[in-house]
Amino acid sequence: MLEIILNNIFSFIVIISLIVFVHEFGHYFIARLCKVKIEIFSIGFGKEIFGFNDKSGTRWKFCLIPMGGYVKMFGDRNAASMPDLSLSQSMSVEEKKQSFIYKNVYQRLAIVSAGPIANFILTIIIFTIIFRINGLNQTLPIINEIVPNSAAFDAQLLKSDKIIAINGEKISQFSDIQKTILENDNDNFSFVISRKVNGKEELLEINLKSKIEERENIFKEKVKTRFIGIIATETFHKELNLVQSFLEANKEFYQLSKSILKGLNQLITGKRSIEELSGPIKIAKYSGETFRQGLLMVLWFSALISINLGIINLLPLPTLDGGHILFYFFEIILGKPLPQKFQQSAFFIGFTLILSLMLLTLYNDINGLLK
């Protein structure tokens, strides 16, 4: 048990550190292009474990709590990029040229946006590598087997039925069925199928209600999920060159982004339970499991975490990159920054919300372990 826990912690640190480094390096790289002085580049928070200073005076360090990271720029009061007003008022002309807060709004917008963009680029690179190594494997949406007493069995779906659409969503491969079932707001589905009747292909509409069953996910966990009870086995494999792999990676990125945004919307509107949110303990557990399953699984999971980090950071909450971006858009529209007192109050509220969310996910993880 101890070996598994240590492996999970190590795997978590490796994956999160890589993804956080890429995110923060995005900020760092564009900031340096804009001639901003970088004081600290940190992976993790809290007490420094080790670090060094480079020729430009930036302190690169790795800290005790590997739950994120930050780039502290000259003129920032803290890791959340809140401006140090007392310092800014006493800056010389040369110091102002190196300060983040004295850069024009478009430069600040580019610097803040660069972190999530770096995560998205990393995701596409990883998917490109996966497709180049693994090729394209697709399963046709043709039913080869019906599970007895399942929703599909009750709705009288038949072997050899080809699924054309579900709830108006076009189905081109079997994974589209799984995605549509899992992302739906309720358990009711309208299937359009192609079925041979007396030697002729006919389109039929069949309604069914999915059942909730306990199934094993890819991380060997028992989870309750929607299940309709169809199995497809007609799979084809296609080797991809680098260009084809890149194009498929972008398609995967787009589809995954849609799924994440839809899931966030369902959480916000109450259509999905906040109990589904995972925190560091579960991510560590998943990290360890991916390491045990091999390189491709590690790459896939890293891409999944990277795109989630990028999207979450773009949410318009103060302290997140999206909150800064929102303020900069207001600055562009109004022609001047929002009042500092308003920004400080918003950052405090945002920090409280983020902290509350972290505590909630931690509670969900602990509650899941106890169950």
DRENMITOR-367922 format. One line per field, with one value per residue: chain; residue number from 0; x, y, z of N, C-alpha, C in turn; residue in one letter. Coordinates in steps of 0.2 Angstrom, whole numbers, plus 5000, padded with zeros to 4 digits. Layout:
kette	(A_...);
nr	(NUM_...);
n_xx	(X_...);
n_yy	(Y_...);
n_zz	(Z_...);
ca_xx	(X_...);
ca_yy	(Y_...);
ca_zz	(Z_...);
c_xx	(X_...);
c_yy	(Y_...);
c_zz	(Z_...);
rest	(A_...);
// end
This chain:
kette	(A_A_A_A_A_A_A_A_A_A_A_A_A_A_A_A_A_A_A_A_A_A_A_A_A_A_A_A_A_A_A_A_A_A_A_A_A_A_A_A_A_A_A_A_A_A_A_A_A_A_A_A_A_A_A_A_A_A_A_A_A_A_A_A_A_A_A_A_A_A_A_A_A_A_A_A_A_A_A_A_A_A_A_A_A_A_A_A_A_A_A_A_A_A_A_A_A_A_A_A_A_A_A_A_A_A_A_A_A_A_A_A_A_A_A_A_A_A_A_A_A_A_A_A_A_A_A_A_A_A_A_A_A_A_A_A_A_A_A_A_A_A_A_A_A_A_A_A_A_A_A_A_A_A_A_A_A_A_A_A_A_A_A_A_A_A_A_A_A_A_A_A_A_A_A_A_A_A_A_A_A_A_A_A_A_A_A_A_A_A_A_A_A_A_A_A_A_A_A_A_A_A_A_A_A_A_A_A_A_A_A_A_A_A_A_A_A_A_A_A_A_A_A_A_A_A_A_A_A_A_A_A_A_A_A_A_A_A_A_A_A_A_A_A_A_A_A_A_A_A_A_A_A_A_A_A_A_A_A_A_A_A_A_A_A_A_A_A_A_A_A_A_A_A_A_A_A_A_A_A_A_A_A_A_A_A_A_A_A_A_A_A_A_A_A_A_A_A_A_A_A_A_A_A_A_A_A_A_A_A_A_A_A_A_A_A_A_A_A_A_A_A_A_A_A_A_A_A_A_A_A_A_A_A_A_A_A_A_A_A_A_A_A_A_A_A_A_A_A_A_A_A_A_A_A_A_A_A_A_A_A_A_A_A_A_A_A_A_A_A_A);
nr	(0_1_2_3_4_5_6_7_8_9_10_11_12_13_14_15_16_17_18_19_20_21_22_23_24_25_26_27_28_29_30_31_32_33_34_35_36_37_38_39_40_41_42_43_44_45_46_47_48_49_50_51_52_53_54_55_56_57_58_59_60_61_62_63_64_65_66_67_68_69_70_71_72_73_74_75_76_77_78_79_80_81_82_83_84_85_86_87_88_89_90_91_92_93_94_95_96_97_98_99_100_101_102_103_104_105_106_107_108_109_110_111_112_113_114_115_116_117_118_119_120_121_122_123_124_125_126_127_128_129_130_131_132_133_134_135_136_137_138_139_140_141_142_143_144_145_146_147_148_149_150_151_152_153_154_155_156_157_158_159_160_161_162_163_164_165_166_167_168_169_170_171_172_173_174_175_176_177_178_179_180_181_182_183_184_185_186_187_188_189_190_191_192_193_194_195_196_197_198_199_200_201_202_203_204_205_206_207_208_209_210_211_212_213_214_215_216_217_218_219_220_221_222_223_224_225_226_227_228_229_230_231_232_233_234_235_236_237_238_239_240_241_242_243_244_245_246_247_248_249_250_251_252_253_254_255_256_257_258_259_260_261_262_263_264_265_266_267_268_269_270_271_272_273_274_275_276_277_278_279_280_281_282_283_284_285_286_287_288_289_290_291_292_293_294_295_296_297_298_299_300_301_302_303_304_305_306_307_308_309_310_311_312_313_314_315_316_317_318_319_320_321_322_323_324_325_326_327_328_329_330_331_332_333_334_335_336_337_338_339_340_341_342_343_344_345_346_347_348_349_350_351_352_353_354_355_356_357_358_359_360_361_362_363_364_365_366_367_368_369_370);
n_xx	(5004_5010_5019_5012_5005_5016_5021_5010_5010_5023_5021_5010_5017_5027_5019_5010_5020_5026_5016_5012_5024_5025_5014_5017_5029_5024_5018_5030_5039_5032_5032_5045_5048_5041_5050_5049_5054_5058_5055_5053_5052_5042_5039_5026_5021_5024_5037_5054_5062_5073_5083_5089_5098_5096_5106_5099_5093_5082_5074_5073_5064_5059_5046_5038_5025_5017_5006_5003_5009_5019_5023_5032_5032_5041_5035_5024_5014_5012_5010_4998_4998_4994_4995_5009_5006_5013_5026_5026_5024_5036_5045_5058_5061_5068_5065_5051_5050_5053_5043_5028_5016_5016_5016_5008_4990_4988_4999_5000_4988_4992_5003_4996_4987_4995_4999_4987_4986_4999_4997_4987_4993_5003_4994_4990_5002_5005_4994_4996_5008_5004_4994_5003_5011_5002_4993_4976_4963_4947_4930_4916_4899_4891_4880_4885_4882_4870_4867_4859_4843_4846_4845_4845_4841_4828_4823_4822_4833_4843_4855_4867_4861_4864_4869_4864_4861_4860_4848_4848_4861_4874_4881_4897_4906_4909_4913_4907_4895_4896_4901_4890_4880_4885_4887_4874_4860_4850_4841_4835_4834_4834_4836_4842_4842_4849_4842_4841_4828_4818_4828_4831_4837_4832_4827_4825_4817_4820_4816_4824_4827_4841_4850_4856_4871_4884_4900_4917_4929_4943_4953_4952_4942_4926_4912_4897_4887_4879_4871_4868_4869_4875_4886_4900_4911_4917_4931_4943_4960_4971_4987_4995_5003_5014_5008_4994_4993_4994_4983_4972_4975_4971_4957_4954_4957_4948_4935_4937_4938_4925_4918_4922_4919_4905_4902_4906_4897_4885_4888_4888_4874_4868_4864_4873_4881_4890_4898_4905_4916_4934_4949_4966_4970_4963_4967_4981_4980_4975_4986_4996_4990_4990_5004_5007_5000_5007_5017_5009_4997_5001_5004_4992_4984_4991_4989_4975_4975_4982_4974_4962_4968_4971_4958_4951_4959_4955_4943_4932_4936_4942_4960_4962_4969_4959_4951_4960_4961_4948_4947_4956_4950_4939_4946_4951_4939_4934_4944_4953_4960_4951_4945_4957_4953_4941_4947_4955_4945_4938_4948_4950_4937_4938_4949_4944_4933_4940_4948_4938_4933_4944_4944_4932_4934_4944_4937_4928_4936_4942_4930_4926_4936_4934_4921);
n_yy	(4994_5006_5008_5010_5022_5031_5030_5035_5049_5053_5051_5061_5073_5073_5074_5085_5095_5096_5101_5113_5120_5122_5130_5141_5145_5150_5162_5168_5168_5177_5188_5191_5194_5206_5213_5213_5213_5198_5192_5180_5163_5150_5133_5126_5130_5139_5134_5135_5122_5119_5129_5142_5157_5165_5173_5185_5188_5182_5171_5154_5142_5127_5122_5117_5113_5106_5111_5120_5135_5150_5165_5179_5195_5210_5223_5217_5213_5201_5183_5182_5192_5205_5222_5231_5245_5255_5253_5255_5269_5274_5271_5272_5280_5270_5258_5258_5254_5241_5235_5226_5232_5244_5241_5242_5239_5229_5222_5217_5209_5200_5193_5188_5179_5170_5159_5149_5147_5141_5129_5124_5122_5113_5102_5099_5095_5084_5075_5074_5067_5055_5051_5049_5039_5029_5028_5029_5023_5017_5013_5006_5012_5001_4989_4974_4966_4964_4968_4958_4962_4975_4993_4995_4982_4982_4992_4986_4986_4979_4967_4971_4983_5000_5014_5030_5043_5052_5060_5070_5072_5069_5053_5046_5037_5024_5029_5041_5038_5034_5047_5055_5049_5050_5064_5069_5078_5071_5055_5051_5046_5048_5038_5037_5024_5013_5000_4984_4978_4966_4964_4978_4994_5003_5018_5020_5027_5026_5026_5027_5024_5026_5016_5017_5011_5002_5003_4998_5010_5017_5019_5008_5010_5008_5015_5024_5025_5031_5018_5009_4997_4991_4983_4985_4979_4980_4986_4998_5001_5014_5020_5035_5049_5063_5075_5071_5066_5078_5085_5076_5078_5091_5090_5081_5089_5100_5093_5088_5100_5105_5096_5098_5111_5110_5101_5110_5119_5112_5109_5122_5126_5116_5104_5094_5085_5093_5084_5077_5083_5083_5082_5085_5073_5063_5065_5062_5049_5044_5048_5039_5027_5029_5029_5016_5010_5013_5022_5028_5030_5039_5050_5053_5056_5067_5076_5078_5084_5095_5102_5104_5113_5124_5128_5130_5140_5151_5155_5168_5173_5183_5182_5171_5168_5172_5181_5192_5194_5198_5210_5218_5219_5227_5238_5241_5244_5255_5264_5266_5259_5248_5254_5253_5249_5242_5232_5225_5221_5212_5203_5197_5192_5182_5174_5169_5161_5152_5146_5140_5131_5122_5117_5110_5101_5093_5088_5080_5071_5064_5060_5051_5041_5036_5030);
n_zz	(5000_5004_4995_4983_4986_4987_4974_4967_4972_4967_4954_4952_4955_4945_4933_4935_4938_4926_4917_4924_4923_4909_4907_4915_4909_4897_4901_4906_4894_4885_4892_4894_4880_4879_4887_4901_4917_4926_4942_4950_4946_4949_4953_4961_4978_4994_5005_4998_4990_4982_4971_4959_4953_4938_4924_4922_4934_4938_4949_4949_4955_4965_4974_4990_4990_4978_4970_4959_4952_4949_4941_4946_4942_4939_4949_4953_4967_4973_4970_4963_4954_4958_4958_4965_4972_4980_4977_4963_4962_4966_4957_4945_4929_4921_4928_4927_4913_4914_4921_4924_4926_4920_4906_4890_4888_4879_4878_4891_4891_4881_4888_4899_4893_4888_4896_4897_4883_4880_4887_4879_4867_4871_4874_4860_4854_4862_4859_4845_4845_4851_4841_4831_4835_4838_4828_4820_4827_4825_4829_4822_4822_4823_4829_4838_4848_4860_4877_4888_4896_4897_4893_4879_4875_4881_4873_4861_4851_4839_4834_4822_4819_4813_4821_4818_4822_4838_4848_4839_4837_4826_4822_4820_4823_4836_4848_4848_4852_4865_4871_4868_4876_4889_4891_4890_4897_4903_4906_4894_4877_4860_4847_4830_4818_4806_4798_4792_4783_4776_4767_4763_4767_4780_4789_4806_4820_4837_4854_4870_4887_4897_4909_4925_4930_4939_4934_4928_4926_4916_4925_4934_4943_4952_4946_4946_4931_4916_4906_4891_4885_4873_4862_4851_4839_4827_4821_4813_4808_4805_4799_4803_4795_4800_4797_4796_4809_4816_4812_4816_4830_4832_4830_4840_4851_4849_4851_4864_4871_4869_4876_4889_4892_4891_4901_4912_4911_4914_4927_4933_4930_4938_4933_4934_4947_4960_4967_4958_4955_4955_4966_4971_4977_4971_4958_4959_4962_4950_4942_4946_4942_4928_4925_4928_4918_4906_4893_4883_4890_4900_4893_4887_4898_4903_4893_4895_4908_4905_4895_4903_4913_4906_4901_4913_4919_4911_4914_4919_4933_4946_4951_4943_4926_4917_4924_4925_4911_4908_4915_4908_4895_4899_4902_4889_4883_4891_4891_4901_4916_4927_4944_4957_4970_4967_4960_4969_4978_4971_4968_4980_4983_4972_4976_4987_4982_4974_4984_4991_4982_4980_4993_4993_4982_4988_4999_4992_4987_4999_5004_4994_4996_5008_5006);
ca_xx	(5000_5014_5023_5007_5004_5022_5021_5005_5013_5028_5018_5007_5022_5030_5014_5008_5025_5027_5010_5012_5030_5023_5009_5020_5034_5020_5018_5037_5041_5029_5034_5052_5048_5039_5055_5047_5059_5054_5059_5053_5048_5041_5034_5024_5020_5027_5045_5058_5066_5079_5082_5095_5097_5100_5110_5094_5091_5076_5075_5070_5063_5054_5043_5036_5018_5017_4999_5003_5015_5018_5028_5031_5035_5043_5029_5019_5014_5011_5010_4992_4999_4991_5001_5012_5005_5018_5032_5025_5024_5043_5049_5062_5059_5070_5061_5044_5051_5054_5037_5022_5010_5017_5016_5001_4985_4988_5005_4998_4983_4996_5007_4992_4984_5000_4999_4983_4988_5004_4994_4983_4999_5006_4989_4990_5008_5005_4989_5000_5013_5000_4992_5009_5013_4997_4988_4969_4958_4940_4925_4910_4894_4886_4879_4887_4880_4865_4867_4852_4840_4849_4840_4845_4837_4821_4820_4822_4838_4845_4862_4868_4858_4869_4867_4865_4861_4857_4846_4850_4869_4877_4886_4901_4910_4906_4915_4903_4889_4898_4902_4883_4876_4888_4886_4867_4857_4845_4842_4831_4838_4831_4841_4840_4846_4848_4841_4839_4821_4817_4834_4831_4839_4827_4829_4820_4818_4819_4817_4825_4829_4847_4850_4862_4874_4891_4905_4924_4932_4949_4957_4950_4937_4919_4909_4890_4887_4873_4873_4863_4870_4877_4894_4903_4918_4920_4936_4948_4966_4975_4993_4995_5009_5015_5003_4988_4992_4993_4976_4968_4976_4967_4950_4953_4957_4941_4930_4938_4936_4918_4915_4924_4914_4898_4902_4906_4890_4881_4889_4885_4867_4865_4862_4877_4882_4897_4901_4909_4923_4940_4954_4973_4970_4960_4972_4987_4978_4974_4992_4999_4987_4993_5011_5007_4998_5012_5018_5003_4992_5004_5004_4985_4982_4995_4986_4969_4976_4984_4968_4958_4971_4971_4952_4949_4962_4952_4936_4932_4937_4949_4965_4964_4971_4953_4949_4964_4959_4941_4948_4959_4945_4935_4951_4951_4933_4933_4950_4957_4959_4945_4948_4961_4949_4937_4951_4957_4940_4937_4953_4949_4932_4940_4953_4939_4930_4945_4950_4932_4932_4949_4942_4926_4936_4947_4932_4925_4942_4942_4923_4927_4941_4930_4916);
ca_yy	(5000_5012_5009_5013_5029_5034_5030_5040_5055_5054_5052_5067_5078_5073_5076_5092_5100_5097_5105_5119_5123_5124_5136_5147_5147_5154_5169_5170_5169_5183_5194_5193_5197_5212_5216_5213_5209_5192_5191_5173_5158_5145_5128_5125_5136_5137_5134_5133_5116_5121_5134_5145_5163_5166_5180_5191_5190_5178_5166_5149_5138_5122_5123_5111_5111_5106_5112_5125_5138_5157_5170_5185_5200_5216_5228_5213_5213_5194_5178_5183_5198_5211_5227_5234_5252_5259_5252_5258_5276_5277_5268_5277_5279_5264_5253_5257_5251_5234_5233_5223_5236_5249_5239_5244_5234_5224_5218_5213_5204_5194_5190_5184_5174_5165_5153_5145_5145_5136_5123_5121_5120_5106_5097_5097_5092_5077_5072_5073_5061_5049_5048_5047_5032_5024_5028_5031_5017_5019_5007_5008_5012_4995_4985_4967_4962_4968_4965_4956_4966_4982_4998_4993_4976_4984_4996_4981_4987_4973_4966_4974_4990_5005_5020_5036_5049_5052_5066_5075_5073_5064_5048_5043_5031_5021_5033_5047_5036_5035_5054_5058_5046_5053_5071_5071_5081_5067_5048_5049_5047_5047_5035_5036_5019_5010_4993_4980_4975_4962_4966_4985_4998_5008_5022_5020_5031_5022_5030_5023_5027_5023_5014_5019_5005_5003_5000_5000_5015_5015_5019_5002_5012_5007_5022_5024_5029_5029_5012_5007_4990_4989_4982_4986_4976_4982_4992_4998_5005_5018_5023_5042_5053_5068_5080_5068_5066_5085_5087_5073_5080_5097_5088_5079_5095_5103_5089_5088_5107_5106_5091_5101_5117_5107_5099_5115_5123_5108_5110_5129_5126_5111_5098_5089_5086_5095_5078_5074_5087_5079_5086_5083_5066_5058_5066_5059_5042_5043_5049_5033_5022_5030_5027_5008_5007_5014_5029_5032_5032_5045_5056_5055_5059_5073_5081_5079_5088_5102_5106_5107_5118_5130_5131_5133_5147_5156_5156_5175_5174_5186_5178_5167_5172_5174_5187_5197_5196_5202_5217_5221_5220_5233_5243_5243_5248_5261_5268_5266_5253_5248_5257_5248_5246_5237_5226_5222_5218_5207_5198_5194_5187_5177_5170_5165_5156_5147_5142_5136_5126_5118_5113_5106_5095_5089_5084_5075_5065_5061_5056_5045_5036_5033_5026);
ca_zz	(5000_5005_4988_4979_4988_4985_4967_4966_4974_4963_4947_4952_4955_4938_4928_4937_4937_4919_4915_4927_4920_4902_4908_4918_4904_4892_4904_4906_4887_4882_4896_4892_4874_4881_4891_4908_4922_4930_4948_4952_4942_4954_4952_4968_4983_5001_5006_4993_4991_4978_4966_4957_4950_4931_4923_4922_4941_4940_4954_4947_4961_4966_4981_4994_4989_4970_4968_4954_4951_4947_4938_4949_4938_4943_4950_4956_4975_4975_4965_4959_4949_4960_4957_4971_4971_4983_4973_4957_4963_4967_4951_4940_4922_4918_4931_4924_4907_4915_4925_4920_4926_4915_4899_4888_4890_4874_4880_4897_4888_4878_4893_4904_4889_4885_4900_4894_4876_4881_4889_4873_4862_4874_4872_4853_4853_4865_4854_4839_4846_4852_4835_4826_4838_4839_4822_4821_4829_4826_4830_4818_4826_4822_4835_4837_4853_4865_4884_4891_4901_4896_4890_4872_4875_4882_4867_4855_4847_4836_4831_4815_4818_4813_4824_4813_4826_4845_4850_4834_4836_4821_4825_4814_4826_4842_4853_4848_4856_4872_4873_4869_4882_4896_4891_4890_4903_4906_4904_4889_4871_4853_4842_4823_4816_4800_4799_4786_4784_4770_4762_4762_4773_4783_4795_4811_4826_4843_4860_4875_4893_4899_4916_4929_4933_4942_4929_4930_4922_4914_4931_4938_4948_4951_4946_4943_4925_4911_4902_4887_4884_4866_4861_4844_4838_4820_4822_4808_4810_4800_4801_4801_4795_4805_4796_4798_4816_4819_4810_4821_4836_4833_4830_4847_4855_4848_4854_4871_4873_4869_4881_4896_4892_4892_4908_4916_4910_4918_4934_4935_4930_4943_4929_4936_4954_4962_4969_4952_4955_4958_4968_4971_4979_4965_4952_4961_4961_4942_4939_4947_4938_4921_4925_4928_4911_4901_4891_4880_4895_4903_4888_4886_4904_4904_4889_4898_4913_4902_4892_4909_4917_4901_4901_4920_4920_4906_4918_4921_4940_4948_4953_4937_4920_4914_4928_4922_4904_4908_4917_4902_4890_4902_4901_4882_4881_4895_4890_4907_4921_4933_4950_4960_4975_4964_4958_4975_4981_4966_4969_4987_4982_4968_4980_4992_4978_4972_4990_4993_4977_4982_4999_4991_4979_4993_5003_4988_4987_5005_5005_4990_4999_5014_5003);
c_xx	(5004_5017_5018_5006_5010_5023_5016_5007_5018_5025_5014_5012_5025_5025_5012_5014_5027_5022_5011_5018_5028_5018_5013_5026_5030_5020_5025_5040_5039_5031_5041_5052_5046_5044_5053_5052_5055_5058_5059_5049_5048_5036_5033_5024_5024_5035_5048_5062_5073_5078_5089_5093_5100_5103_5105_5092_5085_5078_5070_5070_5058_5052_5040_5029_5017_5009_4998_5009_5014_5024_5027_5035_5036_5037_5023_5020_5015_5011_5004_4992_4995_4997_5003_5011_5010_5024_5032_5026_5031_5047_5052_5059_5061_5067_5054_5045_5051_5048_5031_5017_5010_5017_5009_4997_4986_4994_5003_4993_4987_5000_5002_4989_4989_5000_4994_4984_4994_5001_4990_4988_5002_5001_4989_4996_5008_5000_4993_5005_5009_4997_4997_5011_5008_4992_4981_4966_4951_4935_4919_4904_4888_4886_4881_4884_4875_4866_4860_4850_4843_4843_4840_4841_4830_4818_4820_4827_4841_4852_4862_4865_4864_4866_4869_4866_4858_4855_4848_4857_4871_4882_4890_4905_4907_4908_4910_4896_4890_4898_4895_4879_4879_4887_4879_4864_4852_4846_4838_4834_4833_4836_4838_4845_4844_4848_4839_4833_4819_4822_4835_4833_4834_4829_4823_4822_4816_4821_4819_4827_4835_4846_4856_4865_4881_4895_4912_4926_4939_4955_4955_4945_4930_4915_4901_4889_4881_4876_4867_4863_4871_4884_4895_4910_4921_4925_4941_4954_4969_4981_4993_5002_5009_5009_4996_4987_4991_4985_4971_4969_4971_4959_4949_4953_4950_4936_4931_4936_4929_4915_4916_4920_4907_4897_4902_4900_4885_4882_4887_4878_4864_4863_4867_4879_4889_4901_4906_4916_4928_4945_4961_4973_4968_4965_4978_4986_4978_4981_4996_4997_4990_5000_5011_5004_5002_5012_5012_4998_4994_5003_4996_4982_4985_4991_4979_4970_4978_4978_4963_4961_4970_4964_4949_4953_4959_4945_4937_4932_4943_4953_4967_4966_4964_4950_4953_4962_4952_4942_4952_4955_4940_4940_4951_4945_4932_4939_4954_4956_4953_4949_4951_4957_4945_4941_4953_4951_4938_4942_4952_4943_4934_4944_4949_4935_4934_4947_4944_4931_4937_4947_4936_4929_4940_4943_4929_4930_4942_4936_4923_4931_4937_4925_4919);
c_yy	(5006_5013_5012_5020_5033_5035_5035_5047_5057_5055_5059_5073_5079_5076_5084_5097_5101_5102_5112_5123_5126_5130_5142_5150_5151_5161_5172_5172_5176_5189_5196_5196_5204_5216_5218_5210_5204_5191_5184_5169_5152_5140_5126_5131_5134_5137_5131_5127_5117_5126_5137_5152_5163_5172_5186_5193_5186_5172_5160_5144_5132_5122_5117_5108_5111_5106_5118_5128_5146_5160_5176_5190_5206_5221_5224_5213_5206_5190_5179_5189_5204_5216_5230_5242_5257_5259_5256_5266_5279_5274_5274_5275_5272_5258_5252_5253_5243_5231_5231_5228_5242_5248_5241_5238_5228_5219_5214_5208_5198_5190_5185_5178_5169_5159_5148_5142_5140_5129_5120_5118_5113_5101_5094_5093_5085_5073_5070_5067_5055_5046_5046_5040_5027_5023_5030_5024_5019_5013_5010_5008_5007_4990_4977_4963_4967_4964_4964_4960_4973_4987_4997_4987_4978_4988_4992_4984_4980_4973_4968_4981_4995_5011_5026_5043_5048_5059_5072_5076_5067_5059_5045_5037_5029_5026_5039_5045_5037_5042_5057_5056_5050_5060_5074_5073_5076_5060_5046_5051_5045_5044_5035_5030_5017_5003_4989_4976_4972_4964_4973_4988_5003_5012_5022_5024_5027_5026_5025_5027_5023_5021_5016_5012_5006_4999_5002_5005_5013_5016_5013_5004_5010_5013_5020_5028_5027_5023_5010_5000_4988_4988_4982_4983_4977_4988_4992_5002_5008_5021_5030_5045_5059_5073_5078_5068_5073_5087_5083_5075_5087_5095_5085_5084_5099_5099_5089_5094_5107_5102_5095_5107_5115_5105_5104_5119_5118_5108_5117_5129_5120_5105_5092_5090_5088_5090_5075_5077_5083_5084_5083_5075_5061_5059_5062_5051_5040_5043_5042_5028_5023_5028_5019_5006_5009_5021_5032_5034_5038_5051_5058_5059_5066_5078_5083_5084_5095_5106_5109_5113_5125_5133_5134_5140_5153_5158_5164_5176_5177_5181_5173_5171_5175_5180_5193_5200_5200_5209_5221_5223_5226_5239_5246_5247_5255_5266_5269_5260_5254_5251_5251_5245_5241_5231_5222_5218_5212_5201_5194_5189_5181_5172_5166_5160_5150_5142_5137_5130_5120_5113_5108_5100_5090_5085_5079_5069_5061_5057_5050_5039_5032_5028_5019);
c_zz	(5000_4998_4983_4980_4986_4978_4964_4967_4969_4956_4946_4951_4948_4933_4929_4936_4930_4916_4917_4924_4913_4903_4910_4913_4899_4894_4903_4899_4884_4886_4895_4885_4874_4885_4898_4912_4926_4936_4950_4947_4947_4952_4959_4972_4990_5001_5000_4995_4988_4973_4964_4953_4943_4930_4923_4929_4942_4944_4951_4953_4961_4973_4984_4992_4981_4968_4963_4954_4949_4944_4941_4945_4942_4943_4953_4964_4977_4969_4961_4955_4951_4960_4964_4970_4974_4980_4967_4957_4964_4962_4947_4933_4919_4921_4928_4917_4908_4919_4921_4920_4922_4908_4897_4889_4885_4876_4886_4895_4885_4883_4897_4900_4887_4889_4897_4887_4876_4882_4883_4868_4864_4872_4865_4852_4856_4861_4848_4840_4847_4845_4830_4829_4837_4833_4825_4822_4830_4825_4826_4823_4824_4827_4834_4842_4858_4872_4886_4896_4902_4893_4883_4871_4876_4876_4861_4849_4845_4834_4824_4814_4818_4816_4820_4817_4833_4847_4845_4832_4831_4824_4819_4817_4833_4848_4854_4852_4863_4875_4873_4875_4888_4896_4891_4897_4907_4904_4897_4882_4865_4848_4835_4821_4809_4801_4793_4787_4777_4765_4760_4768_4774_4789_4800_4817_4832_4849_4866_4881_4896_4907_4919_4932_4935_4937_4931_4924_4920_4919_4936_4944_4947_4951_4943_4937_4921_4907_4898_4885_4877_4866_4853_4844_4831_4820_4816_4811_4804_4803_4799_4800_4800_4804_4798_4805_4819_4818_4815_4828_4837_4833_4837_4852_4855_4852_4861_4874_4874_4875_4888_4897_4894_4899_4913_4917_4914_4925_4937_4935_4935_4939_4931_4943_4955_4965_4964_4952_4959_4961_4968_4973_4974_4959_4953_4960_4954_4939_4940_4943_4931_4920_4925_4921_4905_4898_4887_4884_4898_4899_4887_4892_4905_4899_4891_4903_4910_4899_4898_4912_4912_4901_4907_4921_4916_4909_4920_4929_4942_4951_4947_4931_4917_4917_4925_4915_4904_4910_4912_4897_4893_4901_4894_4880_4885_4893_4896_4912_4925_4939_4954_4966_4973_4963_4964_4978_4977_4967_4975_4986_4978_4972_4984_4988_4976_4978_4992_4988_4978_4988_4997_4987_4983_4997_4999_4987_4993_5006_5000_4992_5004_5012_5001);
rest	(M_L_E_I_I_L_N_N_I_F_S_F_I_V_I_I_S_L_I_V_F_V_H_E_F_G_H_Y_F_I_A_R_L_C_K_V_K_I_E_I_F_S_I_G_F_G_K_E_I_F_G_F_N_D_K_S_G_T_R_W_K_F_C_L_I_P_M_G_G_Y_V_K_M_F_G_D_R_N_A_A_S_M_P_D_L_S_L_S_Q_S_M_S_V_E_E_K_K_Q_S_F_I_Y_K_N_V_Y_Q_R_L_A_I_V_S_A_G_P_I_A_N_F_I_L_T_I_I_I_F_T_I_I_F_R_I_N_G_L_N_Q_T_L_P_I_I_N_E_I_V_P_N_S_A_A_F_D_A_Q_L_L_K_S_D_K_I_I_A_I_N_G_E_K_I_S_Q_F_S_D_I_Q_K_T_I_L_E_N_D_N_D_N_F_S_F_V_I_S_R_K_V_N_G_K_E_E_L_L_E_I_N_L_K_S_K_I_E_E_R_E_N_I_F_K_E_K_V_K_T_R_F_I_G_I_I_A_T_E_T_F_H_K_E_L_N_L_V_Q_S_F_L_E_A_N_K_E_F_Y_Q_L_S_K_S_I_L_K_G_L_N_Q_L_I_T_G_K_R_S_I_E_E_L_S_G_P_I_K_I_A_K_Y_S_G_E_T_F_R_Q_G_L_L_M_V_L_W_F_S_A_L_I_S_I_N_L_G_I_I_N_L_L_P_L_P_T_L_D_G_G_H_I_L_F_Y_F_F_E_I_I_L_G_K_P_L_P_Q_K_F_Q_Q_S_A_F_F_I_G_F_T_L_I_L_S_L_M_L_L_T_L_Y_N_D_I_N_G_L_L_K);
// end
